[in-house]
Amino acid sequence: MFPRNDRGVTVMLVLAFMGIFLFLLGTILSYVLTQGKYGRALYAREQAVNISEAGLEYYRWFLAHNPNILTNGTGLVSPYTHIVNDPETGRVGEATITATANLACGSLQWVDMTSVGRADISTNFPRTLAARYMRPSVAEYSALLNANVWAGADRVISGPYFSNGGIRMDGSNNSTVQSAMATWSCDSSFGCSPTQSRPGVWGAGSGSALWSYAPNVASFNFAGIATNFSTMQTYADTQGIKLNTTNVRVAGVQQGGTFSSVGGTDQRGFRIVLRSDNTIDVYRVTGTSGAESIHTDNPGSWTTDYHTITASTYVGRYTIPSGCPVIYAQAKVWLEGVVGNKVTIIAADTGSFTPDVILNNNITYASGTGSSGLTAIAERSVLIPLVSPDVMTVRGVFVAQSGYFGRNYYTTSGDHDVPSAYDSYVQQSLLTTIGTVVSNGRIGTQWTCSGTFCSGYGQRVDTYDRLLAFNPPPFTPAASPDYKFVLWREQ
């Protein structure tokens, strides 16, 4: 027999082990229950994000079937609650969609949508998705071209590069380089002697892994992105800034008196100086100096350019209307300065004259956060003049609708040399383009003579502006006629 005090110890041990067992069992059960709740929460969250996405898709369908909304925003229903049903089990939750139309001059640019989804199994775990519904902008490209092009060894290109013509790529690229041609005829102007057939994209560039061409690449519809100048003129005349050939109008009101016409000729026009406070200084250009040059669209002929300003008269300072930041000039435009907010500048004529936009000096942004942005559209060409900075930076989307983007060929020797006072401008050092170049014709900012750099800029750096790609200035040409979601993200 065991002593009585030993039996007491045994009872205490049994109770202690039972307590430990119950503590462990409770911990395990608590963990299992917590994991069950966590699993149900995860399931509810996954359902909620699917419901939220279904709300966006429904609202996209709604907009597609109400085209008037995509014209001027009329009929936008917000907020809207969309019930989401499973075809087998019925209702699973609801999404609340809030939509905001972004308008310029009363015309819709895009629709921002936020969809909050909640699952019926647990409404405590909502998920929110946001998206922008818009036509993709040409600002998604570094360059969008409609002709054969040669990117020299000095070129550094960041962002998608596309041409309907053939591409000789000797520069470096960190994004896609695409040609809509399977083969093209490369002649001496592209460094091929004798003329030879080449693939759509070829050259000594280092980024060949990102090159592609027809039949894997479709052509781009340049006619489809042409700006409707008549519509833009109406917007500028009634709500924006209109630079007529003999007067200036802001929101439909003439500013000051009239002046002698500066339209209908390459030798006169308007100089626009952009200011960081969202104003512009306007000058009438009444005198220019001529310089003979060769253009990329007519390489066999010498043409006299009148891009150097010798006489101008100050017209006034004007605030760019926030609701319709459009400036329309019926004359040639010299452009420079610091861009405050978003603005679109157009140089076009209702008659037979087709004006250019001259990038007269550096163009920079007041803000690097995306609130500043410029789109400059020329009915003909966008050009850098003979007299330009040795190190030049231009920011914006530059559209040469019927002409080309470039700096013409100038020389200091021979029968067509520039005025001696301008000799030092013929060869410049560095051109940096931050944004997008859209050119109907062949671009060219560097010229070689017998394989040696002889005119233009010795080094070119092209970088697309990702902030403008999804938030461009109003009426920036769209790269597609179809609306789609961009900037899709969870908040």
Sequence and secondary structure as in RCSB ss.txt:
>XXXX:A:sequence
MFPRNDRGVTVMLVLAFMGIFLFLLGTILSYVLTQGKYGRALYAREQAVNISEAGLEYYRWFLAHNPNILTNGTG
LVSPYTHIVNDPETGRVGEATITATANLACGSLQWVDMTSVGRADISTNFPRTLAARYMRPSVAEYSALLNANVW
AGADRVISGPYFSNGGIRMDGSNNSTVQSAMATWSCDSSFGCSPTQSRPGVWGAGSGSALWSYAPNVASFNFAGI
ATNFSTMQTYADTQGIKLNTTNVRVAGVQQGGTFSSVGGTDQRGFRIVLRSDNTIDVYRVTGTSGAESIHTDNPG
SWTTDYHTITASTYVGRYTIPSGCPVIYAQAKVWLEGVVGNKVTIIAADTGSFTPDVILNNNITYASGTGSSGLT
AIAERSVLIPLVSPDVMTVRGVFVAQSGYFGRNYYTTSGDHDVPSAYDSYVQQSLLTTIGTVVSNGRIGTQWTCS
GTFCSGYGQRVDTYDRLLAFNPPPFTPAASPDYKFVLWREQ
>XXXX:A:secstr
   HHHHHHHHHHHHHHHHHHHHHHHHHHHHHHHHHHHHHHHHHHHHHHHHHHHHHHHHHHHHHT TTHHHH TT
   SEEEEEEETTTEEEEEEEEEEEEEEETTEEEEEEEEEEEEETTEEEEEEEEEEEEE  BGGG SEEESS EE
E TT EEES EEESS EEE SEESS EEES SEEEE GGGT SS EEEESEESS S GGGEEETTSS    SGGG
   HHHHHHHHHHTSEEE SS EEETTEEES       SSTT EEEEEE TTSEEEEEEEEEEEEEEEEETTEEE
EEEEEEEEEEEEEEEEEEE  TT  EEEESS EEEEEEE SEEEEEE  SSS    EEEEEEEEES SSSS EEE
EEESS EE  SS  SEEEEEEEEEESSS EE  B  SSSTT   GGGGGGSEEEEEEEEEEEEESS  BSEEEET
TEEEEEEEEEEEE  HHHHSS  TT  BS SS EEEEEEE 
